[in-house]
Amino acid sequence: LEEAGKLVKSGLKEITLLGQNVNAYHGVSSDGKEWTLGRLIRELAELDGLERIRYTTSHPNDMTRDLIQCHKKSKKLVPFIHLPVQSGSNKVLKTMNRKHTREEYLSKINDLISARPEIRYSSDFIVGYPGETEKDFNETLDVMNYVKFDSAFTFKYSSRPGTKASEFDNHIDERIRQLRLAKLVELQKIHTLH
């Protein structure tokens, strides 16, 4: 807060809170009170002269009710969230060890929409993960069609030595991974342009 205050006094109009999983931010202050990302955002919003607050990157599991309420109550908080889902298939998410389900993810999206209807999203997707079926891939397309992300970082799975997935024996053929990625990118283009 001290650093932000100094920057705002020098003319800064926007602050972006940045972290690998920024919405997991927490700690205890010298007065013994817990600080969450929601509390930090509320405190920053009190700075005269600060016009916009952003944060990135979020994890669905740490999108708390408190943080969702910040989107409802703080007009300085930009109505945009990068919230990676990775896949729309619960089976694939479990195999990826992502710790959230499709239903939990969409529930967070619905809560955010209820809090601030104009909110927009971006996300990350990986297609062709080992064991991904056509049904699994279509579930990912369903999530894209439901949320209608403004943008997305899209990737086809590639094996990396030393990872658990590299040891799986059900890798998807490169041609299929490429076709799925092309279809995903094409759908995202439609959503981006509308």
C-alpha positions in Angstrom: 0.0 0.0 0.0 2.9 2.4 0.8 4.5 1.7 -2.6 1.1 2.1 -4.4 0.5 5.3 -2.6 3.8 6.8 -3.7 3.2 5.7 -7.3 -0.3 7.2 -7.3 1.0 10.5 -5.9 3.6 10.6 -8.7 0.7 10.3 -11.3 0.2 6.6 -11.7 -3.5 5.9 -12.7 -3.5 2.1 -12.9 -2.0 -0.8 -10.9 -1.8 -4.4 -11.9 -1.3 -7.0 -9.2 0.8 -9.7 -10.7 1.5 -13.3 -9.6 1.6 -16.9 -10.8 -1.5 -17.4 -8.8 -2.3 -13.9 -7.6 -5.7 -14.6 -6.1 -4.0 -17.0 -3.5 -2.4 -13.9 -2.0 -2.7 -13.8 1.8 -0.9 -13.0 4.9 -1.2 -11.5 8.4 -0.4 -7.9 9.0 1.4 -6.5 12.1 -2.0 -5.8 13.6 -2.9 -9.5 13.4 -5.5 -9.1 10.6 -5.6 -11.4 7.6 -4.9 -9.9 4.3 -6.4 -11.5 1.2 -6.3 -10.2 -2.4 -9.9 -8.9 -1.8 -8.8 -6.8 1.1 -5.8 -5.5 -0.8 -8.0 -4.5 -3.7 -10.5 -2.7 -1.3 -7.6 -0.8 0.3 -6.1 0.2 -3.0 -9.5 1.4 -4.2 -9.4 4.0 -1.4 -6.3 5.7 -2.9 -7.4 9.1 -4.4 -6.1 9.4 -7.9 -6.0 5.7 -8.7 -8.4 5.0 -11.4 -8.0 1.3 -12.3 -6.9 -1.9 -10.6 -6.2 -5.2 -12.4 -4.8 -8.6 -11.3 -3.5 -11.6 -13.1 -3.1 -14.6 -13.2 -5.9 -16.3 -11.3 -6.7 -19.9 -10.4 -10.3 -21.1 -10.3 -9.8 -22.7 -6.9 -8.8 -19.3 -5.3 -11.6 -17.3 -6.8 -13.3 -16.6 -3.5 -16.6 -15.1 -2.7 -14.8 -12.1 -1.1 -12.9 -11.5 -4.4 -16.0 -11.9 -6.5 -17.7 -9.3 -4.3 -14.8 -6.9 -5.0 -15.9 -7.0 -8.7 -19.4 -6.0 -7.6 -18.5 -3.2 -5.2 -15.3 -1.7 -6.6 -15.7 0.2 -9.8 -12.0 0.8 -9.9 -11.5 -3.0 -10.4 -11.4 -3.5 -14.2 -14.1 -5.9 -15.2 -11.8 -8.4 -16.9 -10.3 -11.6 -15.5 -7.7 -14.1 -16.9 -9.0 -17.3 -15.5 -7.4 -20.4 -17.0 -9.6 -23.5 -17.3 -7.2 -25.7 -19.4 -9.9 -28.1 -20.5 -13.7 -28.5 -20.3 -13.4 -32.2 -19.5 -13.4 -33.3 -15.9 -11.6 -36.5 -16.9 -8.8 -34.5 -18.5 -8.7 -31.9 -15.7 -8.3 -34.8 -13.2 -5.5 -36.3 -15.3 -3.8 -32.9 -15.4 -4.1 -32.7 -11.6 -5.8 -29.3 -12.0 -7.9 -29.5 -8.7 -11.0 -28.0 -10.2 -13.9 -29.4 -12.2 -15.8 -28.0 -15.1 -18.8 -27.4 -12.9 -16.9 -25.6 -10.3 -15.3 -23.4 -13.0 -18.6 -22.5 -14.6 -20.1 -21.8 -11.2 -17.4 -19.2 -10.5 -18.1 -17.7 -13.9 -21.8 -17.5 -13.1 -21.0 -15.9 -9.7 -18.8 -13.3 -11.4 -21.5 -12.5 -14.0 -24.1 -12.1 -11.2 -21.7 -9.8 -9.4 -20.8 -7.7 -12.4 -22.7 -8.6 -15.7 -20.3 -6.7 -17.9 -17.3 -8.7 -16.8 -15.2 -10.3 -19.6 -12.7 -13.2 -19.6 -9.6 -14.7 -21.1 -8.3 -18.2 -20.5 -5.8 -20.9 -21.2 -6.5 -24.2 -23.1 -4.5 -27.3 -23.8 -5.8 -29.7 -26.4 -4.6 -33.2 -27.2 -3.6 -34.1 -23.6 -2.9 -37.8 -23.3 -6.1 -39.7 -23.2 -8.3 -36.8 -24.5 -11.2 -38.3 -26.5 -13.3 -36.5 -29.0 -16.0 -36.3 -26.3 -13.5 -34.6 -24.0 -12.5 -32.2 -26.7 -16.1 -31.3 -27.4 -16.6 -30.6 -23.7 -13.8 -28.0 -24.0 -15.6 -26.4 -27.0 -18.8 -26.4 -25.0 -17.1 -24.4 -22.2 -15.7 -21.9 -24.8 -19.2 -21.5 -26.3 -20.7 -21.0 -22.8 -18.3 -18.4 -21.6 -17.4 -16.7 -24.9 -13.9 -15.6 -23.8 -12.6 -12.4 -25.3 -9.3 -14.1 -25.9 -7.5 -17.3 -25.1 -4.0 -18.7 -25.0 -4.4 -22.0 -26.8 -1.8 -24.8 -27.0 -1.6 -28.4 -28.2 -0.1 -30.8 -25.7 3.6 -31.5 -26.2 5.5 -34.0 -24.2 8.1 -32.7 -21.8 10.8 -35.0 -20.4 10.5 -35.5 -16.6 6.7 -34.8 -16.4 4.2 -37.4 -15.3 2.3 -36.9 -18.6 5.4 -37.8 -20.6 5.2 -41.3 -19.1 1.6 -41.9 -20.2 1.1 -44.5 -22.9 -2.1 -42.9 -24.4 -0.6 -39.9 -26.3 -2.7 -38.4 -29.0 -1.5 -38.5 -32.6 0.1 -35.2 -33.7 -2.3 -34.8 -36.6 -5.3 -35.0 -34.3 -3.7 -32.6 -31.8 -3.1 -30.1 -34.7 -6.7 -30.5 -36.0 -8.1 -29.9 -32.5 -6.0 -26.9 -31.9 -7.1 -25.4 -35.3 -10.7 -25.9 -34.4 -10.2 -24.4 -31.0 -8.4 -21.3 -32.4 -11.2 -20.9 -35.1 -13.9 -20.9 -32.4 -12.0 -18.4 -30.3 -11.6 -16.1 -33.3 -15.4 -16.1 -33.7 -15.8 -15.1 -30.0 -13.1 -12.5 -30.1 -14.7 -10.8 -33.1 -18.2 -10.6 -31.6 
